[in-house]
Amino acid sequence: MGKVIDGKKIAAEIQAKIEKDVAVLKERGKQPGLAVVLVGDNQASRTYVRNKQKRTEAVGMKSVLIELPETVSEKELLETVETLNHDDTIHGILVQLPLPKHISEDKVIDTISSEKDVDGFHPLSVGNLFIGKPTFLPCTPAGIIELIKSTGESIEGKKAVVIGRSNIVGKPVAQLLLQENATVTIAHSRTRDLEKVASEADILVVAIGIAKFIKKEAVKEGSIVIDVGMDRDENNKLCGDVDYDDVVSKAGYITPVPGGVGPMTITMLLANTLRAAKQIWEKTN
């Protein structure tokens, strides 16, 4: 039976360290600040934002929510971002995606100051990631690496397979695994013999967006299985891209859904905000 990688527990441990750091900074009159911009009334986005706000405030950071109507113009949204870029009390800026179709997500991401890009989506952050320079790492991929390391297993020399090639998860997590000296394969929906490719992985990261897509036949005995999916099964129950009940007896380590990758994403956002604040203060002092 595979050991469960408890994302909630690991996230809580990291958040406790962040809270201590923030408390020390507040004693010196410095409080890290995170601003979240929410456009429209997408209920899933609203839930994510509410959770981010709760965690931000719980670690002692300043939390600012800016809500804009679905009809807001692209120009108005970009002006809002620029205002936050120049706000000295804000050190991290996050514009919740997706955005309405009349607004270019690329333009919005490009407008966020790279110094406050705590999502790690700015082209400068992405470029630095891929050439191995220090940068803000995308939150979900960074959290995945922490989860893998929590097993105590070395990533170096392992064969890693990432199923999914999105700019938010698949590509950056593959790059981070490569930086940890894994041998990495990026697979996707058009990969031939996908089950065979996956079954050879010592580390399998699944972010394909199909409920219970990965069965035990696609999993190597004793491997580390990280499920990034957030889907609904035939009973409308929350599940991942991995068929947990089918795979758990074969995997060495496995993340549950919920309670695996999800809590780590918000945690790494807080870590990035703390880092951004420290870097901005170092430059201005």
N, C-alpha and C positions, 0 to 999 in steps of 0.2 A: 504493500500500500504506500502510495506516494506521500511525502510530507507536505503539508499545506504551508505555503508561504503567506503569512498573515500580514497583508498590506496595512491593515488598520493599526496593528501593533508597531510595525516598523515606522509608519508615518507618525504615530504618537511620540515615539522616541526622538525622532528628528525634530518634531515641532517643539518638544520640551527644551531641546538645545537652542532652538531659534528664540523661544520665549525668554530664556536666560540672557542671551545676547542682546535682545531688544530691551530688557529691563536695565542692563548696564548702560546702554546708549541713552535711555530715557533719563537716567540719573545725571547724565552729562547734558541734558536739555536737548537731546536729539531723538526724534521719533521717525522711523521709516514710514513712508506713506504709499499706499497702493490705491490707484484710481481705476475703477471699472466702468466702461461705457456700455450701456445696454440700449440697443435700438429695437423698437417694436415690442411686441408682447408674446414672443415665442415662449411657451411655458417651460420647455426643457431648458432653454437658455436662462430663464428666470430662476429656475431651481439651481442650476450650476452657480449662477451669480450669488444667490442667497447663501449657498454653502461656502463660497469663497469669502464672502463678507464675514460670516461667522468665524471662520478659521483665522482670518486676518486680525479681527478684533480680539480673538482668544489669545493670540501670541503677543498682544500689546501694540500692534501696529495701527496707524491711522488708516481707516477705510473710507473711501469716498465712492459713492455710486452716482453716476450721471445717467439719467434715463431720458431718452429721446424718442419721439414718436416715429412710427413706421414711415411716415411721410417726410421725415427730415431730408433735406437736400444733401448731396455729397459735399458741397461747399461748406455747409453749416457743420457737418460732422468733422471735416478736416480742420475747420477753425477751432472746434472744441478740442481736438487733439493738440493743436498748436498751443492753445492756452495752457493745457496740462504740461506740455513740453517746457514751458517757461515758469511753471509753478514750483517754487523752491521747496514746498512742503510735500510734493509728490515725487516719489523716486521710481515708481513702477507704474506703467500704463498698460492696460489690457482692454482691447475693444472686443467684446464678446461676438464670436462668429456663430452661425452665419449672419450675414447682413442682407437687407433687402436687395432685390435684383438691380435696382437703379444705382446702387453704390458699388464702386470697384473696391473689392477687398484688398487688392494689391496696392492701390493708391493709399488706402488707409494705413496699411502696415508700413509702407514706405515713409509715411509722414511721421509715425511715432519715432521719437528720438532714439537712436541706437543705444544711448546711455540708460534709457528707461524701458528698453525692450525686454521685459521680464518673461514674455511668452517665447522669446527666442526665434521669432518669425521674420525679423527684419533681414533683408538681403545681406547686410554686413555681418550679422550674427551667423547666418547660414553659411556664408563664405568662410568665415573664421573657423566654424565647426569642421568644414570639409578640408581645410588645410592644417588643422590641428592647433590653431591659436586659441588662447583663452577667450572665452565668450560666454554669453548667456545660452545655456542649453535648453532646447525645447523641453517642456515640463514632463510630458508623458515618457519620452525616451530616457530622460535622465532618471526618472523614477524606476523605470524598468531595470536599468543597470544597477541601481541600489538594491532592488529586489533579488536580482541574480546573485549579487555579492553577499547578500544576507544568508545565503545557503552555506557559505564557507567554501564553496567550490571555486576553483580558479577558472577564470574565463580564458586565460592564455592557452593557446594550442587547441582549444576546443573547436569542433565544427558547429557553427551556428547557422540556422536557417530562419530567415525572416519572411513570413508570408504576408505580403502587403507592401505596396510601394508608394504610399502617400507621402507628401512633403511634411506632414505633421508627425507621423509615427514611423512608417516603414523605412524611408531613406535615412532619416537621422539616427534611428536606433541601430541600423546596419553600420553606419559610420562609427558610432560609439563602440560597438562591439569590435570593429576593426582596430580602433585605437587601443582596445584592451588585448590586442593580439590574438583574437579569434580568427578563424578562417570562415568568411561569411558568404552565404548565398542568399540573394534576394529572389524569392519566388512570388508568384501572383496567379490570378485566375487563368492566365493563358500558358502557364508553365506545363510542359509535357511531363507526364508521370509524377504529378505533384505529390501524390501519396508516398512514392518511393523516395523522392527528394527529401520530404519532411522526415521520413522514418530513419534517415541517416544522421539526423541532427543530435548533437549532445545538448544543444540549447535551441529550443524551438519557441519563436515569438510569433504569435498569430494575431494579425490585425487586418482581417479580410472583410469583416462586416457581414458574415453569414452565420446565422445561429447554429451552434453545434456542428459546425462544418468538419472539424477534425475529430476523427474516431481513433481508437487504439491502434488500428492497423497503420496509421500514419505517424506513430510515436515510437521512438527507440526506447527499449527497456532501460530504466534508470535515468532518463534524461530530465532536464529542467524545462518545464513547459510554462510559458508566460502567455496568459490569455488577455488580450487588450480589448476584446469585443464587448459590446454592451447592446445585447439584442433581446428579443422577446421570443419565447418558444410557442408551441402550438396552444398552450394554455395561458398565454399572455404573461408568463412568469419570466422575470429577468434572468438572462443567461448570457453566456459568452460565445465566442467563435469555436471553442473547444467543448466537446461533449464530456463534461466533467466526470459524470458517473461512469462513463465508458472508459475514460483514460486514466483516472486516478490510481487504479491498481497497477498500471504499467509504468507510470512516470516515477522518477525519483523525487522530484519536487514539482509542485503545481500551484498556480494562483487560482483562488476561487473568484466567482463573479456573482454578486458584488463582494467587495472587501479585499480585492487584490491590487490591481493597478490603479483603480480610481482614487483611493485616498492619497496615493503617492503623487498624483498629478498636482493637486492643490498644495501639497507639502513642498514640492520643488518650486512652485510659483512663489511661495513665501521665502524660500531660500534664495531665489533669484532677486526678490525685492530687497531683502536684507543686504545682499551683495551689492546691488545697485546703489543703495543708500550709502554704504561705506565708501564705494568708489567715487561717488559724487562729492561726498564730504572731503575725501582725500585730495581731490582736485581743487576744491575751493579754499582749503586751509593752508 
